[in-house]
Amino acid sequence: MPSGIRLKRIQEQIQRVVTLILETKVNDPRVEGAYVTDVSVDRELDYANIYISALEGEDRAEEILDGLRNAAGFIRYTLSQEIKLRVMPKLRFYWDETPEKADRIDALIAEIQEERETRGEDVALEQSDAEDSEDEGNGSED
C-alpha cells in the first residue's frame, strides 16, 4: 500500500497522462471534448476512478462514457507505458457534475448580486426622496 503522499502523486500523474491520451491518442469521436476533472485511486491500486466532464455539459454524458469504456483497455495500456507501477489499476469512468453545478451556483450568485444592486438603487432613491420631502416639510430656508 502506498503512503498518502505517494497515492496523491499517482493520482495526479494518472490525471495528467489520461488527459494527454484523450487529447492526442484516442480517435473515438464520442470522446471528443471530454476532459478529466479528477482521479481517485484506492489504496490497493486496484481501481482508478476517473471523473470526466465536457464543455457541452451532461447532454453527451452517456455517449462520452460509452466511448471511454470502449477505449479503457487502450488507455490503461498506454498509461502503463507512461507510468511505472507494478500493477496498473483498472479504469472506471464516471461523469462529474461538479462543473455544471459550479456554473449554476455562479449564475445564482450573479442573479442575487444583480437583485441587490437593483434594490440598492431603489433604496437609495427612496431615501433621497424621503430626505427631499423632509427638507420641504421643515420649512427651513437657506
C-alpha beads as a LAMMPS data file, in Angstrom:
LAMMPS data file: protein, C-alpha beads

142 atoms
141 bonds

1 atom types
1 bond types

-500.0 500.0 xlo xhi
-500.0 500.0 ylo yhi
-500.0 500.0 zlo zhi

Masses

1 110.0

Atoms # bond

1 1 1 0.000 0.000 0.000
2 1 1 1.423 3.379 -0.955
3 1 1 1.600 6.236 1.526
4 1 1 -0.920 9.064 1.296
5 1 1 1.595 11.350 -0.386
6 1 1 2.593 8.712 -2.954
7 1 1 -1.064 7.910 -3.635
8 1 1 -1.742 11.607 -4.279
9 1 1 1.237 11.743 -6.653
10 1 1 -0.005 8.650 -8.520
11 1 1 -3.483 10.197 -8.875
12 1 1 -2.043 13.450 -10.235
13 1 1 0.180 11.563 -12.656
14 1 1 -2.715 9.420 -13.902
15 1 1 -4.854 12.548 -14.378
16 1 1 -2.127 14.297 -16.360
17 1 1 -1.377 11.280 -18.586
18 1 1 -5.043 10.347 -19.217
19 1 1 -5.713 13.963 -20.224
20 1 1 -2.805 13.782 -22.673
21 1 1 -4.003 10.411 -24.025
22 1 1 -7.537 11.755 -24.580
23 1 1 -6.179 14.807 -26.397
24 1 1 -3.664 13.057 -28.630
25 1 1 -4.183 9.288 -28.924
26 1 1 -7.877 8.411 -28.635
27 1 1 -9.519 8.835 -32.040
28 1 1 -13.080 7.997 -30.994
29 1 1 -15.355 10.948 -31.937
30 1 1 -17.605 10.121 -28.964
31 1 1 -14.797 11.161 -26.605
32 1 1 -14.068 14.456 -28.336
33 1 1 -14.305 17.449 -25.988
34 1 1 -14.116 15.360 -22.810
35 1 1 -11.664 16.275 -20.077
36 1 1 -10.555 14.736 -16.798
37 1 1 -11.682 16.646 -13.712
38 1 1 -10.374 14.292 -11.029
39 1 1 -8.826 10.891 -10.395
40 1 1 -9.251 8.779 -7.299
41 1 1 -7.199 5.619 -6.776
42 1 1 -7.958 3.154 -3.990
43 1 1 -5.179 2.295 -1.528
44 1 1 -4.595 -1.167 -3.005
45 1 1 -4.196 0.332 -6.504
46 1 1 -6.914 -1.993 -7.814
47 1 1 -9.127 0.711 -9.327
48 1 1 -8.685 4.222 -10.619
49 1 1 -11.942 6.182 -10.681
50 1 1 -11.643 8.803 -13.397
51 1 1 -14.131 11.661 -13.324
52 1 1 -14.957 13.190 -16.689
53 1 1 -16.789 16.285 -17.863
54 1 1 -17.265 18.139 -21.152
55 1 1 -17.951 21.678 -22.259
56 1 1 -21.222 20.572 -23.856
57 1 1 -22.454 19.506 -20.443
58 1 1 -24.406 16.474 -19.377
59 1 1 -26.171 16.167 -22.748
60 1 1 -23.348 13.985 -24.083
61 1 1 -22.511 12.200 -20.805
62 1 1 -23.620 8.702 -21.838
63 1 1 -22.039 8.977 -25.274
64 1 1 -18.701 10.085 -23.809
65 1 1 -18.735 7.457 -21.056
66 1 1 -19.533 4.723 -23.612
67 1 1 -16.588 5.844 -25.742
68 1 1 -14.272 5.891 -22.735
69 1 1 -15.398 2.465 -21.540
70 1 1 -14.777 1.171 -25.054
71 1 1 -11.265 2.682 -25.048
72 1 1 -10.463 1.732 -21.420
73 1 1 -8.123 -1.117 -22.390
74 1 1 -6.157 1.082 -24.771
75 1 1 -6.000 3.929 -22.234
76 1 1 -4.874 1.539 -19.473
77 1 1 -2.170 0.028 -21.712
78 1 1 -0.914 3.471 -22.746
79 1 1 -0.925 4.561 -19.097
80 1 1 1.199 1.539 -18.181
81 1 1 3.771 2.633 -20.775
82 1 1 3.997 6.116 -19.249
83 1 1 3.620 5.439 -15.516
84 1 1 5.785 2.793 -13.923
85 1 1 3.682 0.873 -11.397
86 1 1 3.940 -2.793 -10.510
87 1 1 0.233 -3.197 -11.287
88 1 1 -1.800 -0.708 -13.309
89 1 1 -5.239 -0.113 -11.735
90 1 1 -8.388 -0.967 -13.677
91 1 1 -10.024 2.194 -15.004
92 1 1 -13.592 3.174 -14.149
93 1 1 -15.109 6.285 -15.699
94 1 1 -17.748 8.462 -14.035
95 1 1 -19.490 11.642 -15.095
96 1 1 -18.542 14.604 -12.904
97 1 1 -21.411 17.054 -12.398
98 1 1 -19.269 19.500 -10.415
99 1 1 -18.543 21.925 -13.315
100 1 1 -22.271 22.167 -14.170
101 1 1 -23.177 22.673 -10.522
102 1 1 -20.491 25.345 -10.209
103 1 1 -21.872 27.160 -13.266
104 1 1 -25.363 27.022 -11.748
105 1 1 -24.089 28.410 -8.431
106 1 1 -22.214 31.196 -10.256
107 1 1 -25.396 32.103 -12.149
108 1 1 -27.427 32.192 -8.919
109 1 1 -24.834 34.372 -7.178
110 1 1 -24.786 36.767 -10.144
111 1 1 -28.591 36.931 -10.079
112 1 1 -28.608 37.686 -6.341
113 1 1 -25.909 40.326 -6.797
114 1 1 -27.900 41.946 -9.599
115 1 1 -31.033 41.945 -7.439
116 1 1 -29.152 43.548 -4.551
117 1 1 -27.750 46.241 -6.812
118 1 1 -31.223 46.962 -8.186
119 1 1 -32.659 47.063 -4.672
120 1 1 -29.763 49.217 -3.534
121 1 1 -30.608 51.776 -6.223
122 1 1 -34.299 51.620 -5.276
123 1 1 -33.469 52.081 -1.580
124 1 1 -31.112 54.952 -2.387
125 1 1 -33.826 56.640 -4.473
126 1 1 -36.401 56.152 -1.704
127 1 1 -34.006 57.586 0.883
128 1 1 -33.246 60.513 -1.406
129 1 1 -36.968 61.164 -1.939
130 1 1 -37.595 60.909 1.804
131 1 1 -34.807 63.399 2.542
132 1 1 -36.144 65.804 -0.081
133 1 1 -39.647 65.663 1.393
134 1 1 -38.262 66.205 4.917
135 1 1 -36.365 69.275 3.738
136 1 1 -39.513 70.695 2.138
137 1 1 -41.605 69.863 5.204
138 1 1 -39.241 71.598 7.651
139 1 1 -39.763 74.928 6.082
140 1 1 -36.116 75.703 6.518
141 1 1 -34.709 78.213 4.153
142 1 1 -31.111 78.509 3.206

Bonds

1 1 1 2
2 1 2 3
3 1 3 4
4 1 4 5
5 1 5 6
6 1 6 7
7 1 7 8
8 1 8 9
9 1 9 10
10 1 10 11
11 1 11 12
12 1 12 13
13 1 13 14
14 1 14 15
15 1 15 16
16 1 16 17
17 1 17 18
18 1 18 19
19 1 19 20
20 1 20 21
21 1 21 22
22 1 22 23
23 1 23 24
24 1 24 25
25 1 25 26
26 1 26 27
27 1 27 28
28 1 28 29
29 1 29 30
30 1 30 31
31 1 31 32
32 1 32 33
33 1 33 34
34 1 34 35
35 1 35 36
36 1 36 37
37 1 37 38
38 1 38 39
39 1 39 40
40 1 40 41
41 1 41 42
42 1 42 43
43 1 43 44
44 1 44 45
45 1 45 46
46 1 46 47
47 1 47 48
48 1 48 49
49 1 49 50
50 1 50 51
51 1 51 52
52 1 52 53
53 1 53 54
54 1 54 55
55 1 55 56
56 1 56 57
57 1 57 58
58 1 58 59
59 1 59 60
60 1 60 61
61 1 61 62
62 1 62 63
63 1 63 64
64 1 64 65
65 1 65 66
66 1 66 67
67 1 67 68
68 1 68 69
69 1 69 70
70 1 70 71
71 1 71 72
72 1 72 73
73 1 73 74
74 1 74 75
75 1 75 76
76 1 76 77
77 1 77 78
78 1 78 79
79 1 79 80
80 1 80 81
81 1 81 82
82 1 82 83
83 1 83 84
84 1 84 85
85 1 85 86
86 1 86 87
87 1 87 88
88 1 88 89
89 1 89 90
90 1 90 91
91 1 91 92
92 1 92 93
93 1 93 94
94 1 94 95
95 1 95 96
96 1 96 97
97 1 97 98
98 1 98 99
99 1 99 100
100 1 100 101
101 1 101 102
102 1 102 103
103 1 103 104
104 1 104 105
105 1 105 106
106 1 106 107
107 1 107 108
108 1 108 109
109 1 109 110
110 1 110 111
111 1 111 112
112 1 112 113
113 1 113 114
114 1 114 115
115 1 115 116
116 1 116 117
117 1 117 118
118 1 118 119
119 1 119 120
120 1 120 121
121 1 121 122
122 1 122 123
123 1 123 124
124 1 124 125
125 1 125 126
126 1 126 127
127 1 127 128
128 1 128 129
129 1 129 130
130 1 130 131
131 1 131 132
132 1 132 133
133 1 133 134
134 1 134 135
135 1 135 136
136 1 136 137
137 1 137 138
138 1 138 139
139 1 139 140
140 1 140 141
141 1 141 142
